[in-house]
Amino acid sequence: MNKDIIEGNWKQLKGKIQQQWGKLTDDDFDVIEGRGTELAGRIQERYGISRDEAEKQVKDWEGRL
C-alpha cells in the first residue's frame, strides 16, 4: 500500500474514498487521518472482510487514481 499517496492527498481523497466505501463514517475518517493502514483496517471492520482483502481493495483502488 502506498501510504504516501493517501497521506499526501488526504483531503482530496476523502470524497473518492467515501464513494468507493460508503459504509465508512465521518468518525472513521477522523480516526484514519490519511493513514493507509488505518484505512484498510476500517474497511475490514465495516465490510467484514479479511485484512488481506481490505488491503487488496485499497491497493486496487490506488491503482485507479
N, C-alpha and C positions, 0 to 999 in steps of 0.2 A: 504494500500500500504506500503510495507516495504522499506522505503526510504533509510535505511542503505545499502541494497543490491545495489541499484543504485548508491548512493553516493560513497560507498567504492570501487566500481569496475568500475567507470565511463569510464575510458579509454578502458578497455577491453570490456565493454558492448556496446560502441558506434556502432561498426560494426554489432553486433547482432540486435540492435535496428533499424539500417538502413535497415537491411534485412527484419525485421518484418513490419516496417512502412516506406516504400520507399519514401513517399512524404515529409518526414522531410528533411530539408536542412541543410547545414553546419551552416548557421546563426541560425537555430533553436537549433542546438547542442550548439552553443556558449551561447545562452540565457538559455538553460536548465541547463548546467553545473552540471549535476548529480542530480539535484533536482527532485524527483519523482512527485511532484505536478506540476512542470513546464512541465514535460514530458506528463502527462495526458492532460494538457491544450493545448499543441501544437498539440497533436493527435486530440483533439476535434476540433481545428481550421482547421487543414489541411484536415480532413476527414468529417467535417460537421456532427459530431455525438454529442450526449449529453455528458455532463460531467460524468454522471454515467456510460455510456457505455465506455467512454475512460478509466476511472479508472478500470472498469471490465477487459478490454482488457489488461491493464498493469499488473493487478493482475494475470490474467490467464497466461500471458507471463512469469512473475516472477516464477510462479509455475512450469514452464517447464525448468527453469535454472538448 
